[in-house]
Amino acid sequence: MRGPDLRRPTLRLNVLRAVLCVGLLAVAARAAHLTLLDHRGAEHGERQVETTILLPPERGEILDRRGQQLAVTVKAPSIFAVPGGLQDPPATAKALAGVLGADPARVAERLSRGRSFTYVARWVTPEQAEKVQALALEGVGIVEEPRRVYPYSGFAAHLVGFANIDGTGVRGMEEQEDAFLRGKARTLPVERDARGRRLLSGAVDPYATVGGNVHLTLDAGFQADAESALDEAMAATGSASGMVVSLDPRTGDVLSLAERPAFDPNRFRDTPYKATRARLFSTPTSPARPSRSS
């Protein structure tokens, strides 16, 4: 008795094996091409999960002649978002607006600015930052930014001046010595983790980007006395404005420079820009003759 003819099934099986081998070789060749020769695929993938943010540099300090700090830099939390990584932009905008006490429409407008990095709110309170962190919103993160702080509020404000939210000096010594105080900006990468959350990555030595310090001839004690005397004189005479300058008779150094009306440089965003102009401090070269130190 003859057995079944197996030649045709065997032929089909061999053809199928050959087709599979050719397919696998094609896939392997394409993968090798993308890996070794064509970097566009890898770059596209990286763009989907990575972006960068530019942080302003940390400014140096402004001090009086005895080393009293008149202007310093501290860390302040800011809220950022990567619109391309948001799952539900309207819900995200509503949640952030509730924590930040902001208009939901304005937050939604910020979240619609392209697909890459955008600030939602800058210099928020630590409590607000903690609440945003607790929301665990995909595509939303927190970054520590340098913020300029003036420990004595309006003390010597016209002479010291202030730096704006981007860390640029725009009045007084902050403006005149801006290039020396500014330091160097730094770029930090932002990546997405396995859960889709945007996280800062990489480490930067903060001391490598800090600007130089400026020491004034100003004496904080003399300045306090001058401002107090000026306030008393204005109250007694009903004056709307006034100025006091005290000099060292031996060297000509400016020991105090008081001007009224005053303003608080910590609240420069709430103060009309014209109100921050110093009538005694309006020339490129300051009579306070600052000295520099790194």
Backbone as CSV, one residue per row, in Angstrom:
resi,resn,N_x,N_y,N_z,CA_x,CA_y,CA_z,C_x,C_y,C_z
1,MET,0.861,-1.188,0.000,0.000,0.000,0.000,0.901,1.243,0.000
2,ARG,0.613,2.218,-0.920,1.428,3.430,-1.028,1.001,4.466,0.027
3,GLY,2.023,5.143,0.590,1.716,6.209,1.553,1.284,7.475,0.839
4,PRO,0.756,8.507,1.591,0.297,9.766,0.984,1.467,10.554,0.392
5,ASP,1.142,11.282,-0.697,2.159,12.112,-1.361,2.346,13.408,-0.555
6,LEU,3.519,13.583,0.063,3.789,14.756,0.919,4.593,15.839,0.212
7,ARG,4.804,15.681,-1.069,5.657,16.656,-1.746,5.013,18.044,-1.827
8,ARG,3.719,18.113,-2.109,3.075,19.411,-2.255,2.999,20.165,-0.912
9,PRO,2.560,19.522,0.189,2.582,20.244,1.481,3.987,20.684,1.880
10,THR,4.949,19.849,1.608,6.328,20.220,1.952,6.774,21.428,1.146
11,LEU,6.396,21.481,-0.109,6.757,22.623,-0.953,6.126,23.909,-0.431
12,ARG,4.838,23.805,-0.042,4.172,24.996,0.492,4.857,25.480,1.772
13,LEU,5.215,24.530,2.621,5.872,24.894,3.878,7.213,25.559,3.618
14,ASN,7.947,25.060,2.642,9.253,25.657,2.323,9.093,27.073,1.755
15,VAL,8.065,27.251,0.925,7.804,28.592,0.369,7.438,29.574,1.480
16,LEU,6.593,29.115,2.413,6.195,29.968,3.538,7.406,30.346,4.385
17,ARG,8.277,29.377,4.621,9.484,29.673,5.389,10.361,30.698,4.673
18,ALA,10.471,30.535,3.362,11.292,31.477,2.591,10.718,32.895,2.665
19,VAL,9.381,32.991,2.544,8.735,34.308,2.623,8.960,34.949,3.992
20,LEU,8.821,34.161,5.062,9.038,34.690,6.406,10.480,35.152,6.589
21,CYS,11.419,34.368,6.076,12.841,34.753,6.204,13.111,36.048,5.476
22,VAL,12.547,36.180,4.261,12.737,37.424,3.502,12.138,38.610,4.249
23,GLY,10.938,38.406,4.825,10.305,39.486,5.582,11.118,39.903,6.792
24,LEU,11.620,38.911,7.521,12.431,39.230,8.697,13.721,39.932,8.307
25,LEU,14.321,39.505,7.210,15.541,40.170,6.742,15.255,41.619,6.347
26,ALA,14.091,41.859,5.738,13.725,43.226,5.349,13.532,44.110,6.568
27,VAL,12.843,43.567,7.581,12.636,44.330,8.821,13.968,44.624,9.496
28,ALA,14.859,43.636,9.557,16.160,43.827,10.182,16.989,44.858,9.425
29,ALA,16.910,44.795,8.078,17.658,45.765,7.275,17.148,47.178,7.499
30,ARG,15.804,47.315,7.574,15.230,48.648,7.816,15.621,49.171,9.192
31,ALA,15.597,48.310,10.192,15.982,48.724,11.544,17.442,49.153,11.585
32,ALA,18.302,48.396,10.895,19.714,48.758,10.857,19.915,50.085,10.149
33,HIS,19.129,50.316,9.086,19.242,51.578,8.358,18.845,52.761,9.228
34,LEU,17.728,52.602,9.950,17.265,53.685,10.825,18.239,53.945,11.965
35,THR,18.843,52.876,12.462,19.741,53.013,13.612,21.092,53.590,13.227
36,LEU,21.636,53.097,12.125,23.014,53.460,11.762,23.109,54.608,10.777
37,LEU,22.114,54.734,9.889,22.244,55.716,8.818,21.239,56.856,8.904
38,ASP,20.014,56.534,9.229,18.963,57.547,9.239,18.595,57.873,10.681
39,HIS,18.971,59.067,11.142,18.726,59.453,12.539,17.408,60.212,12.708
40,ARG,16.661,60.351,11.618,15.432,61.142,11.738,14.423,60.502,12.672
41,GLY,14.343,59.172,12.624,13.397,58.496,13.506,13.726,58.698,14.968
42,ALA,15.019,58.551,15.304,15.430,58.750,16.697,15.211,60.185,17.133
43,GLU,15.520,61.136,16.231,15.337,62.543,16.577,13.859,62.860,16.772
44,HIS,13.006,62.269,15.940,11.563,62.506,16.097,11.071,61.965,17.431
45,GLY,11.564,60.790,17.811,11.172,60.223,19.093,11.628,61.065,20.256
46,GLU,12.849,61.590,20.156,13.369,62.434,21.229,12.573,63.713,21.350
47,ARG,12.149,64.280,20.203,11.371,65.514,20.264,10.025,65.292,20.935
48,GLN,9.510,64.074,20.838,8.222,63.786,21.458,8.312,63.716,22.978
49,VAL,9.467,63.373,23.509,9.590,63.182,24.953,10.519,64.192,25.605
50,GLU,11.198,65.021,24.825,12.161,65.943,25.396,11.920,67.361,24.904
51,THR,12.224,68.328,25.751,12.255,69.727,25.379,13.241,70.408,26.317
52,THR,13.467,71.671,26.159,14.397,72.394,27.024,13.768,73.691,27.481
53,ILE,14.228,74.185,28.627,13.797,75.485,29.133,15.042,76.302,29.459
54,LEU,14.938,77.599,29.250,16.041,78.502,29.532,15.758,79.235,30.832
55,LEU,16.589,79.002,31.830,16.429,79.671,33.113,17.328,80.895,33.170
56,PRO,16.799,82.007,33.674,17.654,83.180,33.813,18.755,82.920,34.823
57,PRO,19.898,83.563,34.677,21.018,83.329,35.606,20.745,83.939,36.978
58,GLU,21.524,83.511,37.948,21.397,84.038,39.307,22.285,85.263,39.454
59,ARG,21.675,86.391,39.785,22.418,87.650,39.881,23.265,87.692,41.153
60,GLY,24.361,88.445,41.055,25.178,88.680,42.225,24.479,89.632,43.191
61,GLU,25.074,89.840,44.352,24.456,90.677,45.381,24.898,92.130,45.253
62,ILE,24.054,93.018,45.788,24.419,94.420,45.967,24.520,94.657,47.468
63,LEU,25.664,95.179,47.922,25.921,95.348,49.351,26.372,96.770,49.649
64,ASP,26.173,97.200,50.902,26.689,98.512,51.290,28.165,98.390,51.641
65,ARG,28.769,99.448,52.128,30.205,99.464,52.359,30.638,98.491,53.461
66,ARG,29.701,98.085,54.321,30.019,97.158,55.416,29.547,95.720,55.123
67,GLY,29.099,95.495,53.900,28.664,94.147,53.528,27.203,93.854,53.802
68,GLN,26.415,94.878,54.166,24.987,94.675,54.403,24.288,94.394,53.070
69,GLN,23.499,93.341,53.016,22.850,92.939,51.767,21.663,93.851,51.452
70,LEU,21.744,94.513,50.300,20.665,95.379,49.838,19.853,94.737,48.721
71,ALA,20.441,93.777,48.016,19.747,93.046,46.952,20.329,91.643,46.880
72,VAL,19.481,90.632,46.992,19.925,89.236,46.967,19.019,88.446,46.021
73,THR,19.417,87.224,45.736,18.635,86.352,44.868,18.247,85.093,45.635
74,VAL,16.974,84.728,45.560,16.465,83.518,46.206,15.787,82.650,45.140
75,LYS,15.442,81.421,45.522,14.745,80.519,44.629,13.233,80.672,44.812
76,ALA,12.525,80.748,43.696,11.069,80.869,43.737,10.459,79.857,42.768
77,PRO,9.414,79.132,43.175,8.798,78.140,42.286,7.951,78.799,41.205
78,SER,8.044,78.256,39.995,7.202,78.689,38.883,6.550,77.457,38.264
79,ILE,5.345,77.627,37.764,4.593,76.529,37.167,4.760,76.586,35.649
80,PHE,5.132,75.461,35.051,5.257,75.404,33.598,4.425,74.248,33.064
81,ALA,4.209,74.275,31.760,3.470,73.193,31.099,4.072,72.942,29.727
82,VAL,3.912,71.735,29.256,4.265,71.356,27.887,2.943,71.006,27.206
83,PRO,2.332,71.965,26.490,0.987,71.738,25.931,0.859,70.459,25.125
84,GLY,1.929,70.062,24.426,1.862,68.842,23.640,1.721,67.590,24.476
85,GLY,2.000,67.688,25.771,1.922,66.519,26.643,0.684,66.489,27.512
86,LEU,-0.252,67.429,27.305,-1.464,67.469,28.121,-2.500,66.478,27.590
87,GLN,-3.131,65.729,28.488,-4.178,64.789,28.092,-5.523,65.481,27.931
88,ASP,-5.838,66.393,28.870,-7.128,67.081,28.850,-6.882,68.558,29.158
89,PRO,-6.533,69.371,28.132,-6.210,70.785,28.376,-7.290,71.574,29.108
90,PRO,-8.578,71.473,28.763,-9.593,72.243,29.499,-9.634,71.889,30.981
91,ALA,-9.584,70.591,31.301,-9.616,70.180,32.705,-8.352,70.621,33.420
92,THR,-7.223,70.569,32.734,-5.958,71.010,33.326,-6.003,72.497,33.630
93,ALA,-6.511,73.287,32.683,-6.612,74.733,32.884,-7.520,75.059,34.071
94,LYS,-8.634,74.361,34.185,-9.564,74.607,35.296,-8.926,74.265,36.637
95,ALA,-8.197,73.142,36.686,-7.560,72.725,37.939,-6.474,73.708,38.352
96,LEU,-5.654,74.135,37.395,-4.584,75.082,37.708,-5.146,76.436,38.133
97,ALA,-6.177,76.887,37.441,-6.784,78.182,37.784,-7.329,78.158,39.207
98,GLY,-7.898,77.030,39.626,-8.427,76.936,40.981,-7.353,77.051,42.038
99,VAL,-6.194,76.461,41.791,-5.094,76.524,42.749,-4.432,77.892,42.748
100,LEU,-4.258,78.465,41.560,-3.513,79.721,41.424,-4.387,80.954,41.624
101,GLY,-5.706,80.764,41.704,-6.603,81.908,41.839,-6.593,82.774,40.597
102,ALA,-6.459,82.138,39.418,-6.363,82.855,38.157,-7.619,82.642,37.322
103,ASP,-7.741,83.412,36.252,-8.854,83.284,35.328,-8.657,82.020,34.486
104,PRO,-9.603,81.058,34.519,-9.446,79.825,33.733,-9.209,80.080,32.250
105,ALA,-9.836,81.139,31.700,-9.668,81.452,30.280,-8.227,81.850,29.974
106,ARG,-7.608,82.616,30.873,-6.224,83.031,30.647,-5.275,81.843,30.778
107,VAL,-5.552,80.966,31.732,-4.711,79.768,31.874,-4.853,78.888,30.633
108,ALA,-6.086,78.735,30.155,-6.311,77.928,28.952,-5.591,78.525,27.752
109,GLU,-5.538,79.851,27.682,-4.838,80.503,26.566,-3.346,80.216,26.612
110,ARG,-2.778,80.198,27.805,-1.358,79.882,27.946,-1.081,78.430,27.545
111,LEU,-1.994,77.544,27.887,-1.805,76.130,27.579,-1.994,75.832,26.098
112,SER,-2.482,76.792,25.344,-2.697,76.577,23.908,-1.570,77.144,23.061
113,ARG,-0.502,77.630,23.703,0.604,78.238,22.971,1.569,77.174,22.447
114,GLY,1.264,76.655,21.270,2.150,75.668,20.652,2.134,74.344,21.395
115,ARG,3.225,73.586,21.246,3.310,72.268,21.862,4.485,72.143,22.815
116,SER,5.372,73.132,22.835,6.546,73.024,23.678,6.350,73.789,24.981
117,PHE,7.448,74.093,25.641,7.422,74.672,26.985,6.745,76.041,27.026
118,THR,5.948,76.266,28.078,5.367,77.582,28.329,5.164,77.757,29.828
119,TYR,5.358,78.968,30.324,5.084,79.264,31.725,3.585,79.438,31.927
120,VAL,3.075,78.876,33.010,1.685,79.074,33.404,1.602,80.195,34.436
121,ALA,2.491,80.162,35.423,2.554,81.202,36.455,3.971,81.224,37.018
122,ARG,4.511,82.405,37.196,5.878,82.533,37.684,5.878,83.142,39.081
123,TRP,6.828,82.682,39.877,7.011,83.163,41.245,5.746,82.957,42.077
124,VAL,5.260,81.744,42.112,4.099,81.434,42.942,4.573,81.162,44.366
125,THR,3.637,81.062,45.287,3.990,80.791,46.674,4.323,79.306,46.842
126,PRO,5.106,78.961,47.868,5.395,77.534,48.116,4.132,76.715,48.324
127,GLU,3.120,77.310,48.949,1.870,76.589,49.175,1.173,76.267,47.849
128,GLN,1.167,77.222,46.931,0.570,76.976,45.622,1.343,75.899,44.856
129,ALA,2.663,75.952,44.957,3.489,74.948,44.277,3.190,73.549,44.811
130,GLU,3.012,73.426,46.118,2.703,72.117,46.710,1.345,71.609,46.235
131,LYS,0.377,72.500,46.113,-0.947,72.082,45.666,-0.914,71.637,44.202
132,VAL,-0.150,72.353,43.374,-0.024,71.958,41.973,0.673,70.604,41.873
133,GLN,1.695,70.416,42.700,2.412,69.143,42.711,1.473,68.004,43.094
134,ALA,0.592,68.258,44.056,-0.336,67.217,44.512,-1.360,66.844,43.439
135,LEU,-1.644,67.755,42.513,-2.595,67.446,41.447,-2.053,66.404,40.480
136,ALA,-0.718,66.305,40.359,-0.067,65.305,39.481,-0.625,65.378,38.066
137,LEU,-0.699,66.588,37.518,-1.229,66.785,36.176,-0.188,66.425,35.127
138,GLU,-0.564,65.614,34.190,0.364,65.232,33.132,0.688,66.440,32.253
139,GLY,1.971,66.628,31.971,2.400,67.752,31.147,2.607,69.035,31.919
140,VAL,2.449,69.009,33.246,2.620,70.188,34.096,3.718,69.912,35.107
141,GLY,4.585,70.888,35.326,5.672,70.706,36.275,6.024,71.991,36.992
142,ILE,6.994,71.901,37.888,7.440,73.041,38.696,8.943,73.186,38.538
143,VAL,9.385,74.407,38.353,10.812,74.690,38.231,11.166,75.814,39.197
144,GLU,12.333,75.707,39.822,12.805,76.753,40.737,13.545,77.818,39.928
145,GLU,13.044,79.040,39.989,13.663,80.159,39.277,14.332,81.108,40.255
146,PRO,15.401,81.784,39.817,15.970,82.822,40.672,15.065,84.046,40.705
147,ARG,14.850,84.570,41.908,14.019,85.769,42.072,14.792,86.810,42.865
148,ARG,14.772,88.032,42.388,15.470,89.121,43.070,14.633,89.602,44.255
149,VAL,15.288,89.715,45.404,14.607,90.141,46.625,15.395,91.276,47.259
150,TYR,14.669,92.250,47.778,15.261,93.407,48.450,14.843,93.341,49.919
151,PRO,15.752,92.886,50.799,15.399,92.592,52.194,14.761,93.746,52.943
152,TYR,15.126,94.988,52.576,14.619,96.145,53.318,13.588,96.926,52.513
153,SER,12.924,96.246,51.592,11.837,96.839,50.795,12.288,98.128,50.113
154,GLY,11.698,99.279,50.516,11.997,100.531,49.837,13.272,101.223,50.278
155,PHE,14.063,100.586,51.124,15.302,101.189,51.635,16.283,101.421,50.481
156,ALA,16.678,102.679,50.263,17.623,103.051,49.193,17.166,102.542,47.831
157,ALA,15.851,102.494,47.632,15.313,101.869,46.413,15.752,102.580,45.151
158,HIS,15.801,103.909,45.166,16.163,104.631,43.953,17.616,104.386,43.556
159,LEU,18.478,104.236,44.533,19.880,103.971,44.231,20.088,102.519,43.810
160,VAL,19.521,101.590,44.560,19.695,100.168,44.262,18.971,99.796,42.977
161,GLY,17.758,100.337,42.763,16.977,99.982,41.596,16.327,98.620,41.758
162,PHE,16.025,97.964,40.648,15.430,96.629,40.717,15.662,95.902,39.397
163,ALA,15.501,94.580,39.446,15.582,93.734,38.252,14.193,93.194,37.954
164,ASN,13.860,93.084,36.679,12.522,92.627,36.306,12.388,91.113,36.427
165,ILE,11.247,90.572,35.995,10.955,89.162,36.191,11.882,88.260,35.387
166,ASP,12.508,88.795,34.346,13.459,88.021,33.557,14.893,88.185,34.041
167,GLY,15.080,88.884,35.176,16.406,89.025,35.753,17.257,90.088,35.112
168,THR,16.661,91.071,34.471,17.402,92.162,33.845,17.251,93.427,34.672
169,GLY,18.373,94.084,35.014,18.313,95.320,35.773,17.740,96.458,34.944
170,VAL,16.770,97.178,35.527,16.121,98.236,34.757,16.151,99.597,35.460
171,ARG,16.639,99.654,36.667,16.760,100.934,37.370,17.990,100.895,38.276
172,GLY,18.499,102.073,38.629,19.560,102.201,39.610,20.799,101.377,39.298
173,MET,21.445,100.911,40.385,22.650,100.101,40.234,22.361,98.775,39.545
174,GLU,21.148,98.279,39.707,20.785,97.040,39.026,20.920,97.205,37.503
175,GLU,20.585,98.384,37.017,20.683,98.632,35.585,22.113,98.973,35.178
176,GLN,22.769,99.850,35.955,24.111,100.285,35.581,25.108,99.134,35.578
177,GLU,25.019,98.248,36.561,25.960,97.133,36.678,25.337,95.806,36.234
178,ASP,24.332,95.892,35.369,23.590,94.686,34.974,24.494,93.609,34.383
179,ALA,25.389,93.982,33.476,26.239,92.989,32.817,27.113,92.253,33.818
180,PHE,27.591,92.954,34.846,28.463,92.334,35.851,27.656,91.488,36.833
181,LEU,26.473,91.965,37.208,25.638,91.254,38.173,24.948,90.036,37.569
182,ARG,24.694,90.064,36.280,23.784,89.114,35.645,24.235,87.661,35.715
183,GLY,25.472,87.358,35.506,25.909,85.972,35.449,25.587,85.351,34.107
184,LYS,25.453,84.026,34.067,25.229,83.298,32.822,23.919,82.513,32.885
185,ALA,23.175,82.563,31.790,21.931,81.791,31.706,22.262,80.313,31.577
186,ARG,21.292,79.459,31.866,21.497,78.024,31.753,20.269,77.365,31.135
187,THR,20.517,76.339,30.367,19.455,75.581,29.709,19.327,74.227,30.380
188,LEU,18.104,73.871,30.761,17.859,72.590,31.413,16.930,71.742,30.563
189,PRO,17.215,70.441,30.428,16.329,69.561,29.656,15.103,69.155,30.462
190,VAL,13.995,68.983,29.772,12.762,68.493,30.380,12.379,67.210,29.647
191,GLU,12.215,66.122,30.388,11.896,64.831,29.792,10.576,64.296,30.348
192,ARG,10.039,63.289,29.670,8.801,62.651,30.106,9.132,61.270,30.643
193,ASP,8.616,60.966,31.844,8.899,59.653,32.421,7.919,58.616,31.894
194,ALA,7.982,57.389,32.452,7.158,56.290,31.961,5.661,56.563,32.128
195,ARG,5.286,57.391,33.081,3.887,57.712,33.309,3.429,58.940,32.531
196,GLY,4.330,59.503,31.732,3.980,60.666,30.939,4.167,61.983,31.649
197,ARG,4.717,61.984,32.863,4.922,63.213,33.609,6.181,63.905,33.124
198,ARG,6.134,65.239,33.047,7.271,66.013,32.595,8.164,66.330,33.792
199,LEU,9.433,65.999,33.652,10.375,66.150,34.750,11.640,66.844,34.255
200,LEU,12.212,67.670,35.126,13.515,68.256,34.827,14.576,67.188,34.991
201,SER,15.557,67.201,34.113,16.653,66.244,34.213,17.966,66.982,34.053
202,GLY,19.030,66.353,34.529,20.337,66.986,34.435,20.630,67.834,35.655
203,ALA,21.874,67.979,35.951,22.312,68.764,37.105,23.255,69.862,36.646
204,VAL,23.078,71.043,37.212,23.922,72.185,36.880,24.444,72.787,38.167
205,ASP,25.731,73.067,38.202,26.315,73.700,39.375,25.828,75.136,39.455
206,PRO,24.999,75.496,40.453,24.453,76.847,40.504,25.514,77.919,40.693
207,TYR,26.632,77.581,41.342,27.663,78.573,41.587,28.428,78.943,40.313
208,ALA,28.317,78.102,39.288,29.020,78.382,38.041,28.320,79.457,37.224
209,THR,27.084,79.802,37.577,26.316,80.770,36.800,26.006,82.053,37.570
210,VAL,26.476,82.167,38.802,26.186,83.347,39.620,27.036,84.524,39.153
211,GLY,26.423,85.705,39.104,27.138,86.911,38.708,27.998,87.463,39.836
212,GLY,28.681,88.564,39.559,29.552,89.180,40.548,28.791,90.049,41.532
213,ASN,29.415,90.348,42.660,28.824,91.213,43.680,29.294,92.651,43.496
214,VAL,28.413,93.584,43.823,28.724,95.009,43.740,28.661,95.612,45.144
215,HIS,29.764,96.218,45.594,29.825,96.883,46.895,29.719,98.393,46.690
216,LEU,28.749,99.006,47.341,28.557,100.449,47.249,29.317,101.167,48.362
217,THR,29.551,102.467,48.163,30.112,103.286,49.239,29.029,103.667,50.244
218,LEU,27.781,103.352,49.907,26.645,103.673,50.774,26.803,103.014,52.138
219,ASP,26.438,103.724,53.196,26.443,103.199,54.549,24.993,103.040,54.993
220,ALA,24.580,101.808,55.322,23.187,101.548,55.663,22.718,102.380,56.854
221,GLY,23.615,102.591,57.828,23.243,103.394,58.984,22.970,104.837,58.600
222,PHE,23.861,105.424,57.808,23.650,106.792,57.341,22.390,106.883,56.481
223,GLN,22.160,105.864,55.666,20.987,105.866,54.790,19.701,105.842,55.608
224,ALA,19.665,105.033,56.655,18.469,104.974,57.500,18.208,106.324,58.173
225,ASP,19.275,106.972,58.670,19.110,108.289,59.295,18.633,109.321,58.286
226,ALA,19.169,109.263,57.074,18.792,110.238,56.051,17.326,110.070,55.660
227,GLU,16.883,108.840,55.502,15.491,108.611,55.126,14.546,109.023,56.244
228,SER,14.927,108.767,57.480,14.087,109.162,58.610,13.976,110.685,58.700
229,ALA,15.127,111.365,58.544,15.121,112.831,58.604,14.303,113.419,57.460
230,LEU,14.404,112.806,56.286,13.653,113.316,55.141,12.155,113.144,55.367
231,ASP,11.737,112.012,55.914,10.316,111.796,56.192,9.795,112.821,57.195
232,GLU,10.591,113.113,58.213,10.171,114.091,59.230,10.057,115.489,58.618
233,ALA,11.017,115.835,57.784,10.983,117.157,57.166,9.793,117.307,56.221
234,MET,9.496,116.267,55.464,8.363,116.334,54.544,7.042,116.418,55.303
235,ALA,6.948,115.689,56.429,5.730,115.751,57.231,5.548,117.144,57.846
236,ALA,6.658,117.751,58.248,6.576,119.070,58.893,6.252,120.171,57.903
237,THR,6.695,120.023,56.662,6.518,121.087,55.666,5.388,120.794,54.683
238,GLY,4.868,119.578,54.725,3.821,119.228,53.767,4.334,119.048,52.358
239,SER,5.592,118.755,52.216,6.188,118.592,50.889,5.732,117.290,50.241
240,ALA,5.700,117.294,48.912,5.295,116.110,48.165,6.494,115.253,47.783
241,SER,7.677,115.840,47.810,8.876,115.086,47.441,10.085,115.721,48.117
242,GLY,11.181,114.979,48.135,12.400,115.504,48.754,13.589,114.611,48.465
243,MET,14.803,115.140,48.702,16.032,114.392,48.456,17.064,114.756,49.516
244,VAL,17.886,113.787,49.892,18.984,114.003,50.831,20.205,113.247,50.321
245,VAL,21.344,113.935,50.283,22.605,113.300,49.892,23.634,113.599,50.967
246,SER,24.317,112.556,51.453,25.381,112.729,52.442,26.692,112.236,51.834
247,LEU,27.750,113.070,51.945,29.052,112.731,51.383,30.106,112.633,52.478
248,ASP,31.094,111.800,52.250,32.269,111.769,53.112,33.155,112.938,52.695
249,PRO,33.384,113.926,53.573,34.143,115.126,53.178,35.593,114.824,52.811
250,ARG,36.136,113.696,53.273,37.530,113.369,52.975,37.693,112.703,51.618
251,THR,36.740,111.861,51.233,36.887,111.082,49.999,35.857,111.430,48.932
252,GLY,34.780,112.084,49.326,33.712,112.363,48.378,32.771,111.188,48.163
253,ASP,32.970,110.100,48.905,32.080,108.945,48.771,30.663,109.313,49.205
254,VAL,29.694,108.794,48.483,28.289,108.986,48.846,27.957,108.001,49.962
255,LEU,27.583,108.519,51.123,27.240,107.676,52.264,25.748,107.416,52.368
256,SER,24.946,108.324,51.849,23.496,108.120,51.824,22.911,108.890,50.657
257,LEU,21.852,108.341,50.117,21.158,108.978,48.998,19.680,108.628,49.139
258,ALA,18.927,109.531,49.753,17.508,109.288,50.041,16.647,110.138,49.122
259,GLU,15.557,109.554,48.689,14.646,110.261,47.787,13.216,109.839,48.084
260,ARG,12.330,110.795,48.034,10.917,110.562,48.242,10.117,111.225,47.124
261,PRO,8.988,110.630,46.692,8.349,109.452,47.263,9.132,108.174,46.968
262,ALA,8.975,107.186,47.857,9.694,105.926,47.737,8.825,104.885,47.034
263,PHE,9.413,103.744,46.749,8.673,102.619,46.197,9.323,101.330,46.684
264,ASP,8.574,100.243,46.609,9.079,98.946,47.051,9.527,98.156,45.829
265,PRO,10.826,97.932,45.635,11.288,97.188,44.456,10.821,95.738,44.432
266,ASN,10.407,95.197,45.588,9.866,93.837,45.604,8.510,93.768,44.902
267,ARG,7.855,94.905,44.763,6.530,94.976,44.152,6.562,95.849,42.904
268,PHE,7.629,95.731,42.134,7.789,96.605,40.969,6.682,96.402,39.937
269,ARG,6.087,95.188,39.907,5.018,94.958,38.931,3.740,95.707,39.290
270,ASP,3.634,96.143,40.540,2.464,96.904,40.978,2.743,98.402,41.018
271,THR,3.935,98.816,40.579,4.338,100.214,40.645,4.504,100.771,39.236
272,PRO,3.907,101.936,38.929,4.121,102.545,37.607,5.616,102.761,37.354
273,TYR,6.052,102.432,36.156,7.483,102.503,35.848,8.036,103.911,36.057
274,LYS,7.275,104.936,35.711,7.753,106.319,35.872,8.006,106.665,37.329
275,ALA,7.259,106.020,38.230,7.409,106.318,39.655,8.701,105.762,40.227
276,THR,9.400,104.919,39.482,10.656,104.330,39.979,11.881,105.092,39.508
277,ARG,11.702,106.151,38.738,12.851,106.919,38.250,13.476,107.731,39.375
278,ALA,14.804,107.704,39.450,15.526,108.445,40.482,16.031,109.758,39.900
279,ARG,15.640,110.850,40.500,16.136,112.147,40.030,17.598,112.363,40.412
280,LEU,18.013,111.765,41.539,19.409,111.893,41.958,20.310,110.869,41.288
281,PHE,19.713,109.866,40.679,20.503,108.777,40.113,20.029,108.546,38.684
282,SER,20.473,109.418,37.801,19.989,109.329,36.425,21.095,109.417,35.392
283,THR,22.358,109.471,35.825,23.475,109.544,34.897,24.148,108.183,34.796
284,PRO,24.869,107.888,33.690,25.524,106.586,33.534,26.504,106.253,34.638
285,THR,27.159,107.270,35.221,28.147,107.024,36.267,27.561,107.410,37.614
286,SER,27.501,106.484,38.537,26.900,106.743,39.842,27.871,107.450,40.772
287,PRO,27.394,108.442,41.540,28.265,109.064,42.524,28.612,108.122,43.681
288,ALA,27.902,106.983,43.759,28.172,106.053,44.844,29.418,105.208,44.575
289,ARG,29.990,105.322,43.374,31.235,104.670,43.010,31.311,103.214,43.496
290,PRO,30.566,102.321,42.860,30.573,100.933,43.324,31.899,100.248,43.037
291,SER,32.219,99.281,43.858,33.362,98.404,43.585,32.828,97.014,43.335
292,ARG,33.596,96.212,42.612,33.119,94.890,42.218,33.916,93.801,42.877
293,SER,33.258,92.673,43.062,33.959,91.480,43.553,33.245,90.275,42.989
294,SER,33.982,89.247,42.683,33.389,88.050,42.100,32.868,87.142,43.185
